[in-house]
Amino acid sequence: MSLSDRREDLLIAVALTEFSVHYEQADPELAEHVLQLAADRLVGHDVEPAEAVDALEIG
């Protein structure tokens, strides 16, 4: 099964956002960088990192 580019970008953004949240206290600079990577993945899809899970339409 092949994922669409949009769905793949959404999944990667969710993973990066989750990483960012878990490491925010330990390394705020790294967490901010990772969150920016998530946002960069979503620029072309008009979705914010916090909205990525809803955009996947799972659950």
Residue frames as a rotation matrix with the C-alpha (Angstrom) as fourth column:
MET 1
0.579 0.816 0.000 0.00
0.816 -0.579 0.000 0.00
0.000 0.000 -1.000 0.00
SER 2
-0.505 -0.753 0.422 1.40
0.767 -0.615 -0.181 3.35
0.396 0.233 0.889 -1.02
LEU 3
0.059 0.479 -0.876 0.69
0.764 -0.586 -0.270 6.51
-0.643 -0.653 -0.400 0.94
SER 4
0.679 0.170 0.714 -0.17
0.608 -0.675 -0.417 9.72
0.412 0.718 -0.562 -0.84
ASP 5
-0.382 -0.864 0.327 2.38
0.529 -0.495 -0.689 12.51
0.758 -0.090 0.646 -0.48
ARG 6
-0.048 0.449 0.892 -0.11
-0.533 -0.767 0.357 14.51
0.845 -0.459 0.276 1.60
ARG 7
0.892 0.442 -0.094 -0.82
-0.185 0.546 0.817 11.63
0.412 -0.711 0.569 3.98
GLU 8
0.337 -0.859 -0.386 2.90
0.809 0.474 -0.349 10.86
0.483 -0.194 0.854 4.30
ASP 9
-0.484 -0.501 0.717 3.66
0.133 -0.853 -0.505 14.50
0.865 -0.149 0.479 5.11
LEU 10
0.338 0.697 0.632 0.86
-0.620 -0.340 0.707 14.53
0.708 -0.631 0.318 7.69
LEU 11
0.895 -0.021 -0.446 2.15
0.270 0.821 0.503 11.37
0.356 -0.570 0.740 9.37
ILE 12
-0.093 -0.994 -0.050 5.70
0.793 -0.044 -0.608 12.71
0.603 -0.096 0.792 9.48
ALA 13
-0.348 0.020 0.937 4.47
-0.250 -0.966 -0.072 16.01
0.904 -0.259 0.341 10.90
VAL 14
0.750 0.639 0.169 2.52
-0.376 0.203 0.904 14.18
0.544 -0.742 0.392 13.63
ALA 15
0.638 -0.576 -0.510 5.62
0.700 0.710 0.073 12.19
0.320 -0.404 0.857 14.58
LEU 16
-0.389 -0.824 0.412 7.81
0.559 -0.566 -0.606 15.30
0.732 -0.005 0.681 14.62
THR 17
0.002 0.486 0.874 5.26
-0.492 -0.760 0.424 17.23
0.871 -0.431 0.237 16.69
GLU 18
0.916 0.313 -0.250 5.01
0.011 0.604 0.797 14.37
0.400 -0.733 0.550 19.18
PHE 19
0.172 -0.943 -0.284 8.82
0.880 0.277 -0.386 14.29
0.443 -0.184 0.878 19.45
SER 20
-0.411 -0.318 0.854 8.87
0.111 -0.948 -0.299 18.05
0.905 -0.028 0.425 19.99
VAL 21
0.486 0.696 0.529 6.33
-0.496 -0.278 0.822 17.85
0.719 -0.662 0.210 22.83
HIS 22
0.905 -0.110 -0.410 8.22
0.344 0.758 0.555 15.08
0.250 -0.643 0.724 24.62
TYR 23
0.036 -0.990 -0.134 11.60
0.977 0.063 -0.202 16.81
0.209 -0.124 0.970 24.41
GLU 24
0.477 0.231 0.848 10.45
0.261 -0.959 0.114 20.37
0.840 0.167 -0.517 25.08
GLN 25
0.974 -0.092 0.206 11.66
-0.225 -0.327 0.918 20.35
-0.017 -0.940 -0.340 28.71
ALA 26
0.588 -0.783 0.202 14.89
0.562 0.575 0.595 18.45
-0.582 -0.236 0.778 28.06
ASP 27
-0.601 -0.791 0.114 16.07
0.595 -0.347 0.725 20.46
-0.534 0.504 0.679 25.06
PRO 28
0.279 0.828 -0.486 13.88
0.273 -0.553 -0.787 23.43
-0.921 0.087 -0.380 24.14
GLU 29
-0.160 -0.413 -0.896 16.08
-0.722 -0.570 0.392 24.43
-0.673 0.710 -0.207 21.19
LEU 30
-0.981 -0.178 0.079 15.89
-0.096 0.793 0.602 20.96
-0.170 0.583 -0.795 19.65
ALA 31
-0.354 0.927 0.126 12.13
0.686 0.348 -0.639 20.81
-0.636 -0.140 -0.759 20.30
GLU 32
0.278 0.431 -0.859 11.63
-0.196 -0.850 -0.489 24.14
-0.941 0.304 -0.152 18.51
HIS 33
-0.561 -0.566 -0.604 13.74
-0.723 -0.020 0.690 23.01
-0.403 0.824 -0.398 15.56
VAL 34
-0.925 0.246 0.289 11.77
0.310 0.929 0.202 19.77
-0.219 0.276 -0.936 15.24
LEU 35
0.007 0.975 -0.221 8.46
0.523 -0.192 -0.830 21.65
-0.852 -0.110 -0.512 15.45
GLN 36
0.053 -0.066 -0.996 9.67
-0.627 -0.779 0.019 23.91
-0.777 0.624 -0.082 12.62
LEU 37
-0.918 -0.377 -0.120 10.49
-0.344 0.609 0.715 20.82
-0.196 0.698 -0.689 10.55
ALA 38
-0.524 0.813 0.255 6.91
0.683 0.580 -0.445 19.63
-0.509 -0.059 -0.858 11.13
ALA 39
0.278 0.634 -0.722 5.54
0.067 -0.763 -0.644 23.00
-0.958 0.131 -0.254 10.05
ASP 40
-0.400 -0.527 -0.750 7.74
-0.719 -0.327 0.613 23.00
-0.568 0.784 -0.248 6.95
ARG 41
-0.935 0.084 0.345 6.30
0.217 0.905 0.367 19.60
-0.281 0.418 -0.864 5.94
LEU 42
-0.209 0.978 0.028 2.79
0.837 0.194 -0.513 21.04
-0.507 -0.084 -0.858 6.10
VAL 43
-0.568 -0.070 -0.820 3.25
-0.090 -0.985 0.146 24.38
-0.818 0.156 0.554 4.35
GLY 44
-0.914 0.142 -0.380 1.94
-0.390 -0.047 0.920 23.12
0.113 0.989 0.098 1.01
HIS 45
-0.622 0.699 -0.354 -1.05
0.585 0.715 0.384 21.44
0.521 0.032 -0.853 2.65
ASP 46
-0.342 0.453 0.823 -2.35
-0.404 -0.862 0.306 24.50
0.848 -0.228 0.478 4.56
VAL 47
0.702 0.468 -0.536 -2.32
0.248 0.546 0.801 22.54
0.667 -0.695 0.267 7.84
GLU 48
0.227 -0.592 0.773 -0.74
-0.869 -0.481 -0.113 23.52
0.439 -0.646 -0.624 11.17
PRO 49
-0.698 -0.572 -0.432 1.14
-0.328 0.791 -0.517 20.84
0.637 -0.220 -0.739 13.14
ALA 50
-0.820 0.415 0.395 -1.58
-0.370 0.142 -0.918 20.84
-0.437 -0.899 0.038 15.82
GLU 51
0.179 0.946 -0.270 -4.19
-0.829 -0.004 -0.560 20.08
-0.531 0.324 0.783 13.12
ALA 52
-0.499 -0.498 -0.710 -2.30
-0.845 0.460 0.272 17.25
0.191 0.736 -0.650 11.42
VAL 53
-0.933 0.183 0.309 -4.00
0.043 0.911 -0.409 14.40
-0.357 -0.369 -0.858 13.30
ASP 54
-0.006 0.992 -0.123 -7.46
-0.053 -0.123 -0.991 15.73
-0.999 0.000 0.054 12.41
ALA 55
0.124 0.001 -0.992 -6.39
-0.926 -0.359 -0.116 16.19
-0.357 0.933 -0.044 8.80
LEU 56
-0.869 -0.478 -0.131 -5.46
-0.495 0.823 0.278 12.50
-0.025 0.307 -0.952 8.64
GLU 57
0.041 0.995 -0.093 -9.10
-0.958 0.065 0.278 11.65
0.282 0.078 0.956 9.38
ILE 58
-0.447 -0.189 -0.874 -8.27
0.020 0.975 -0.221 8.61
0.894 -0.116 -0.432 11.51
GLY 59
-0.959 0.000 -0.283 -10.06
0.276 0.220 -0.936 7.40
0.062 -0.976 -0.211 14.59
